[in-house]
């Protein structure tokens, strides 16, 4: 469970953000930056009709020591008002899940509930990940969040 304190995180805002009404679409390609000694963070901008929740973006964090265990988030807002609308932990066990699971933000309490998805491609636990595997996971995660992959999207491997 995670506590998020953004005033932007309301039931109405989250329901609209995670629906076709938001008309969410990626803008440009993924930008990778190094984080810590063994990690990379990729960010893809997302444009929506909800100016009060801007900026929106997809975020991917990959530990290069365990690349088959990426984490993804759909983030909205800026600074202290940023909140995570959805999260995905791929191949990452923590109670009560043995592996891949998603986190759903609950606006009334700002906590998260979690569930096992059936729409995420499998990525075998291994020291290397096949080219295109993380992109396929990102696209599946984006679909659940009602984010269209824009025509100018460019993927580069981490």
CORTAQUI-V481140 format. One record per run of one state. SS is the DSSP state (helix for helix, strand for strand, loop for the rest). FROM is the first residue (numbers start at 1). TO is the last residue. If there is no record, write none. Layout:
SS_FROM_TO + SS_FROM_TO
This chain:
loop_1_10 + helix_11_17 + loop_18_19 + helix_20_22 + loop_23_23 + strand_24_35 + loop_36_38 + strand_39_47 + loop_48_50 + helix_51_53 + loop_54_55 + strand_56_63 + helix_64_66 + loop_67_70 + strand_71_76 + loop_77_78 + helix_79_81 + loop_82_82 + strand_83_89 + loop_90_93 + strand_94_94 + loop_95_96 + strand_97_97 + loop_98_100 + strand_101_106 + loop_107_110 + strand_111_115 + loop_116_132 + helix_133_144 + loop_145_146 + strand_147_148 + loop_149_158
